[in-house]
Amino acid sequence: MSQGPRSGLAAVSSALLAMSRHLEVRDVLKTIVASARELLDAQYAALGVPDDHGGFAQFVVDGVSEEQWRAIGPLPRQHGILAAMLHEAKAERLADVRKDPRFEGWPDAHPDLVDFLGLPIRDGEEIIGALFLANKRCPKPEGSCGFTQEDEELLSILAQHAAIALTNARLYERSRELTIAEERSRLAHELHDAVSQKLFSLRLTAQAAAALVDRDPARAKDELHQVASLAAEAADELRAAVVELRPAALEEDGLVATLRTQIQVLDRAHTARVTFTGAGLRALPAAQEEAMLRVAQEALHNALRHSGAARVDVSVKRRGCGAVLRVTDDGSGFDPTAVRRAGRHLGLVSMRDRAGGVGGSLTVESAPGKGTTIEMEVPGG
């Protein structure tokens, strides 16, 4: 008997520490669900964050494969037992959820849930989520619930701390959204200034060419070449801005799909061939995925705008629990030491800061005439 409470307390402590390591909402939700399932030794666990329209803004599961989850279909609505937890704000412990009068069925691909333990996650008076477990892994007489009163108390402790972790994560994301908004505003001003200057020069040069057509055709031809050059530079500014300002769909699509989409756009927009390979990569913590995306964008920007590369290859591969991003071009290359001494960083400082900020590392291999390879590794979670 004395061993049980100690091991239970250690498990709760481990779960709480795991939750405190993450700041992004999605990561916190995943950690809560995985911790709850492990702590109470259940086959399935899920956590839903309700929206204001009778559905769920987010719904995270543990114990169900990605294939099963896709086959199940759309997110559940707020009905049946889930609605009871959200609206009545009390714990639900059932021997067989299918026999409860509030049960309203589930899709064909949904796993069978039998014994059930669920409770709301509350922030003060506000219910910010519903956490539930099903199919306790233990011997149990037919018709009885495997989840005990002690399980309910442990889950209640976890839910209280989950509310704190989830609230903190939301505050962090709102703070980050404000920072992103400020950055977008700054980029918009820079875009306006840069493109306006290019267009102003373009207009003056075109006027000069028109004035010279009759009396000095050779000079007019030179001015028209300058018009073409300025137009190309303005187009490059716009392309760079589109990639930088477009919000990344990391949460919905993941790193691989987001990178693949952006690289397809760049391949069509530039004369250089831009390729991407990435498969079999498991989800990383959100901050690491965002950092890898931004480093890839910076490296691509350098390769396409400064190196004169004919080909740029991007890959993301799994390495241990983490991942490695690699961007290689066949462009003019540079001496990283000379660049640093000259104060021209080509974004290298920013990339190293992004990598270091998520516990990763960045290496740069380049030499004049030899192209450039930038590699970023992150540890995963």
C-alpha positions in Angstrom: 0.0 0.0 0.0 2.7 2.4 0.9 4.4 2.0 -2.5 1.2 3.0 -4.4 0.9 6.7 -3.2 4.6 7.3 -3.7 4.6 6.0 -7.2 1.4 7.9 -8.0 2.9 11.1 -6.6 6.1 10.6 -8.7 4.0 10.1 -11.8 2.0 13.2 -11.2 5.2 15.2 -10.6 6.6 13.9 -13.8 3.5 14.8 -15.7 3.5 18.3 -14.3 7.1 18.8 -15.2 6.4 17.7 -18.7 3.6 20.2 -19.1 5.8 23.1 -17.8 8.4 22.5 -20.5 6.1 23.7 -23.3 4.8 27.1 -24.1 2.8 26.5 -27.3 -0.9 25.6 -26.8 -0.8 22.6 -29.1 2.3 21.1 -27.3 0.7 21.7 -23.9 -2.5 19.9 -25.0 -0.5 16.9 -26.4 1.5 16.6 -23.2 -1.6 16.8 -20.9 -3.3 14.0 -22.9 -0.3 11.7 -23.0 0.5 12.3 -19.3 -3.1 11.6 -18.3 -3.2 8.3 -20.3 0.1 7.1 -18.9 -0.7 8.2 -15.4 -4.0 6.3 -15.2 -3.0 3.5 -17.5 -5.8 4.0 -20.0 -6.0 2.8 -23.6 -7.4 6.1 -24.9 -7.3 9.8 -23.8 -8.5 13.0 -25.4 -8.8 16.7 -24.6 -11.2 19.1 -26.3 -11.0 22.9 -26.2 -14.5 24.2 -27.0 -15.3 26.9 -29.4 -18.3 29.3 -29.3 -20.2 27.5 -32.1 -21.1 24.1 -30.5 -17.9 22.4 -31.7 -14.2 22.2 -30.7 -11.5 24.7 -31.6 -8.9 22.0 -30.8 -9.2 18.3 -30.1 -6.2 16.2 -29.2 -6.1 12.4 -28.8 -3.6 9.8 -27.6 -3.8 6.1 -28.2 -5.3 6.5 -31.7 -3.1 6.3 -34.8 -3.0 9.0 -37.4 -4.7 6.6 -39.9 -7.5 5.9 -37.4 -7.9 9.5 -36.6 -8.3 10.4 -40.3 -10.8 7.6 -40.8 -12.9 8.8 -37.9 -13.6 12.1 -39.7 -14.6 15.6 -38.5 -14.1 16.7 -34.9 -16.9 15.8 -32.6 -19.6 18.3 -31.6 -20.5 19.3 -28.1 -23.0 16.6 -27.4 -23.6 13.6 -25.1 -21.1 13.1 -22.3 -18.8 15.8 -23.7 -21.5 18.4 -23.5 -22.3 17.3 -19.9 -18.7 17.8 -18.8 -18.6 21.2 -20.5 -22.0 22.5 -19.3 -22.5 20.8 -15.9 -18.9 21.2 -14.9 -18.6 17.9 -13.0 -16.6 14.7 -13.2 -18.1 11.7 -15.1 -17.1 8.1 -14.1 -19.0 5.4 -16.0 -18.8 1.6 -16.2 -19.9 1.6 -19.8 -20.3 4.9 -21.7 -22.4 3.2 -24.4 -25.1 2.5 -21.9 -25.4 6.0 -20.5 -28.7 7.6 -21.6 -26.8 10.7 -22.9 -24.7 8.5 -25.3 -25.4 9.5 -28.9 -23.1 7.1 -30.8 -19.9 7.7 -32.8 -18.5 7.1 -36.3 -17.9 3.6 -37.7 -14.1 4.0 -37.5 -14.2 5.2 -33.9 -12.7 2.8 -31.4 -15.0 1.2 -28.8 -14.9 3.0 -25.5 -16.3 1.2 -22.5 -15.4 2.4 -19.0 -14.9 6.2 -19.0 -13.5 8.9 -16.7 -13.8 12.5 -17.7 -13.8 16.0 -16.1 -13.8 19.6 -17.2 -10.6 21.8 -17.1 -11.5 25.0 -15.5 -9.8 28.4 -15.3 -11.8 30.0 -12.4 -15.4 29.9 -13.5 -14.6 29.4 -17.1 -14.5 25.9 -18.6 -11.6 25.8 -21.0 -11.5 22.2 -21.9 -12.8 18.6 -21.4 -10.3 15.9 -20.5 -11.4 12.2 -20.6 -9.9 8.7 -20.5 -11.4 5.4 -21.6 -10.7 1.7 -21.3 -8.7 1.3 -18.1 -6.1 -1.4 -18.5 -6.9 -3.5 -15.4 -8.9 -6.6 -14.5 -12.5 -5.6 -13.8 -15.7 -7.5 -13.2 -18.2 -7.2 -16.0 -20.4 -4.1 -15.6 -18.0 -2.3 -13.3 -15.8 0.7 -14.0 -12.0 0.2 -14.0 -11.4 3.8 -13.0 -11.4 4.4 -9.2 -12.1 7.3 -6.9 -8.3 7.6 -6.5 -8.0 7.8 -10.3 -10.5 10.6 -10.3 -8.6 12.5 -7.7 -5.3 12.1 -9.6 -6.9 13.3 -12.8 -8.4 16.2 -10.9 -4.9 17.3 -9.7 -3.6 17.0 -13.3 -6.6 19.0 -14.6 -6.0 21.8 -12.2 -2.4 22.1 -13.3 -3.3 21.6 -16.9 -5.5 24.7 -16.6 -2.5 26.7 -15.4 -0.3 25.4 -18.1 -2.9 26.0 -20.8 -3.6 29.5 -19.6 0.1 30.3 -19.6 0.5 28.9 -23.1 -2.4 31.0 -24.3 -0.8 34.2 -22.8 2.5 33.3 -24.4 0.9 32.8 -27.8 -1.0 36.1 -27.5 2.3 37.9 -26.6 4.0 36.2 -29.6 1.1 37.2 -31.9 1.6 40.9 -30.9 5.3 40.5 -31.7 4.5 39.0 -35.0 2.0 41.8 -35.8 4.7 44.4 -35.0 7.1 42.5 -37.2 4.6 42.3 -40.1 4.0 46.1 -39.7 7.8 46.7 -39.9 8.1 44.5 -43.0 5.2 46.3 -44.6 6.9 49.6 -44.1 10.1 48.2 -45.5 8.3 46.8 -48.4 6.6 50.1 -49.1 9.8 52.0 -49.0 11.9 49.5 -51.0 9.3 49.0 -53.8 8.3 52.6 -53.9 12.0 53.6 -54.5 12.3 50.9 -57.2 9.2 52.1 -58.9 10.2 55.7 -58.7 13.6 54.9 -60.3 11.8 52.7 -62.9 9.5 55.6 -63.9 12.4 58.1 -64.2 14.5 55.7 -66.3 11.6 54.9 -68.6 11.0 58.7 -69.1 14.7 59.1 -69.9 14.6 56.3 -72.4 11.6 57.8 -74.1 13.3 61.2 -74.4 16.4 59.6 -76.0 14.7 57.3 -78.5 14.9 59.8 -81.4 18.2 61.6 -80.8 20.3 58.9 -79.2 18.9 55.3 -79.8 22.0 53.6 -78.3 21.6 55.4 -75.0 17.9 54.8 -75.1 18.6 51.1 -75.4 20.9 51.2 -72.4 18.2 53.0 -70.4 15.6 50.3 -71.4 18.0 47.6 -70.2 18.1 49.5 -66.9 14.3 49.5 -66.8 14.3 45.7 -67.2 16.8 45.4 -64.4 14.9 47.6 -62.0 11.6 45.8 -62.8 13.3 42.5 -61.9 14.6 43.9 -58.6 11.1 45.1 -57.7 9.6 41.7 -58.5 12.2 40.1 -56.3 11.3 42.4 -53.4 7.6 41.5 -53.8 8.3 37.7 -54.0 10.4 37.9 -50.8 7.7 39.9 -49.0 5.0 37.4 -50.0 7.0 34.5 -48.5 7.8 36.5 -45.4 4.4 37.9 -44.7 2.3 34.9 -45.5 1.3 33.1 -42.2 2.8 29.6 -42.1 0.2 26.9 -41.7 2.4 24.9 -39.4 -0.4 24.0 -36.9 -2.7 22.7 -39.6 -0.3 21.2 -42.1 3.0 20.6 -40.3 6.6 21.5 -41.2 7.0 19.2 -44.2 3.8 20.2 -46.0 4.3 23.9 -45.3 7.9 23.8 -46.7 6.8 21.8 -49.7 4.1 24.3 -50.6 6.4 27.4 -50.2 9.2 25.8 -52.2 6.8 24.9 -55.0 5.9 28.6 -55.1 9.6 29.7 -55.2 10.4 27.1 -57.9 7.7 28.7 -60.1 8.7 32.2 -59.3 12.4 32.0 -59.9 14.6 30.8 -62.8 16.6 28.6 -60.4 15.4 25.0 -59.9 14.2 24.7 -56.3 13.5 21.2 -54.9 12.3 19.7 -51.7 12.5 16.2 -50.1 11.0 15.3 -46.7 9.0 12.3 -45.6 8.5 10.2 -42.4 9.2 13.1 -40.1 7.2 13.0 -36.9 5.8 16.2 -35.4 8.3 18.4 -33.5 7.6 21.0 -30.8 5.9 24.0 -32.4 8.8 26.4 -31.6 11.3 24.1 -33.3 9.1 23.7 -36.4 8.7 27.5 -36.6 12.4 28.1 -36.2 13.2 25.5 -38.9 10.8 27.1 -41.3 12.2 30.6 -40.7 15.8 29.3 -41.2 14.8 27.6 -44.4 13.2 30.8 -45.6 16.3 32.9 -44.8 18.6 30.4 -46.5 16.4 30.2 -49.6 16.2 34.0 -49.7 20.1 34.2 -49.7 20.5 31.5 -52.3 17.9 32.9 -54.7 18.7 36.6 -54.4 22.5 36.7 -53.7 24.2 33.5 -54.9 23.2 33.3 -58.5 22.4 29.6 -58.0 21.0 27.5 -60.8 19.8 24.9 -58.3 18.7 24.9 -54.6 17.9 21.7 -52.8 16.1 21.6 -49.5 15.6 18.5 -47.3 14.2 17.7 -43.9 15.1 14.4 -42.3 14.6 12.7 -39.0 17.7 12.3 -36.9 17.2 10.5 -33.6 14.3 12.2 -31.7 14.9 15.4 -33.7 15.3 16.5 -37.2 17.8 18.1 -39.6 17.1 20.8 -42.2 19.6 21.1 -45.1 19.6 23.9 -47.7 22.2 23.5 -50.5 22.9 25.7 -53.5 25.3 25.6 -56.4 25.8 29.4 -56.3 28.8 31.7 -56.0 29.5 30.8 -52.4 31.4 33.0 -50.0 34.0 32.9 -47.2 32.0 32.8 -44.0 35.0 34.2 -42.0 35.5 37.1 -44.4 31.7 37.8 -44.4 31.7 38.0 -40.6 34.8 40.3 -40.6 33.2 42.6 -43.1 30.0 42.8 -41.1 27.9 41.2 -43.9 26.1 38.4 -42.2 23.6 37.4 -44.9 21.2 36.5 -42.1 23.7 34.1 -40.5 23.4 35.7 -37.1 19.6 35.6 -37.2 19.6 31.9 -38.3 22.1 30.9 -35.5 19.9 32.8 -33.0 16.8 31.0 -34.2 18.5 27.6 -34.0 20.0 28.3 -30.6 16.7 29.6 -29.2 15.1 26.2 -29.6 18.1 24.2 -28.4 19.4 23.5 -31.9 22.6 24.1 -33.8 23.5 25.7 -37.2 26.4 24.9 -39.4 27.5 26.7 -42.6 29.7 25.3 -45.2 30.7 27.6 -48.1 33.7 28.8 -50.2 33.9 31.2 -53.1 32.8 29.4 -56.3 31.8 26.2 -54.3 28.2 26.9 -53.4 26.7 26.9 -49.8 25.2 24.4 -47.5 23.3 25.4 -44.4 22.3 22.7 -41.9 20.2 23.1 -38.9 19.6 20.4 -36.3 17.0 20.4 -33.5 16.6 17.9 -30.7 12.9 17.2 -31.0 10.7 16.8 -27.9 
